[in-house]
C-alpha cells in the first residue's frame, strides 16, 4: 500500500467570498467595518447561538489546551473577550492576559478586567517580543486571518520554548445531515432571530458571513500541516460535538530553557 501524500500547508484560510468583498484589501476593510458596526450585538447573539454553554466550553477547551495558573497568556482575535474572560480566571490574574484584535469597536465593547492589556493589531504582525508568552489562544478568528502561515509563524515566535497554543474554531460536520443542520441554524435561523434582538442592521449579515467562511475554510488537516510548517510540534485536533475543533500545539523546547537545552533538562 502506498503512503498517502503529505498534506500541504495553507496560506489563505479560504478564497475570496465575493458576496461580501472582492480582494484581500477589500476583505480587511470589510471585516473591520462589519465587526466595528456589530460589536454591541456580538455577545448577545453568541449566547443565543451557543445556548448559554459558551463560557463553560471555552474554559474547558483552554484547560485541555494546557492553560494553568500563573501563565502569561496572549489571546489573538480577542474580540469582545469571551475567550479572554476564561483565560483571566484560569491564569489567576487578569494582568497576565493580553488581548489583540484589529477591530477597535470589538475592543471597546469588551467587558474585561481593567488590569488586562488590550492592543489593537493583527495576527500576522504581533507587536510583542520573541519568547514572551506561555500560552497563546485564539477563539473563532482563524477564518479571518489573511495568511495562516505568516500568522502561525508569529504565534511560534512570541511563544516561549515549551509554550502552548490552543485555537478554537467551528469546522464542517462530517455527515451531510450534520452540515445541513449547522448551515440551516447558523445561516438561516440565527440571522432571522437577530432581527428581533439586534440593535445594528448588519448583525444578520455578519452571522451569514460567519457560516460562509466556515463552509469555505480549508480542512483541519491543512490547518495542522500549516501549524507544523511554522515550527510547532505535537500538533493535534480535539473535536467536540463533531464541529467544535480545538487545534493544540507546543513550541519546541522546555519552558524556561532555550530549545538546545531541552535534552539536558531533567
CORTALIN-V673323 format. One record per run of one state. SS is the DSSP state (H for helix, E for strand, L for the rest). FROM is the first residue (numbers start at 1). LEN is the number of residues. If there is no record, write none. Layout:
ss-><SS	SS>
from-><FROM	FROM>
len-><LEN	LEN>
This chain:
ss-><L	H	L	H	L	E	L	H	L	H	E	L	H	L	E	L	E	L	H	L	H	E	L	H	L	H	L	H	L	E	L	E	L	H	L>
from-><1	24	50	54	66	73	77	82	92	94	97	102	104	110	117	121	133	140	142	145	148	159	171	176	198	203	217	220	230	232	241	244	252	259	265>
len-><23	26	4	12	7	4	5	10	2	3	5	2	6	7	4	12	7	2	3	3	11	12	5	22	5	14	3	10	2	9	3	8	7	6	2>
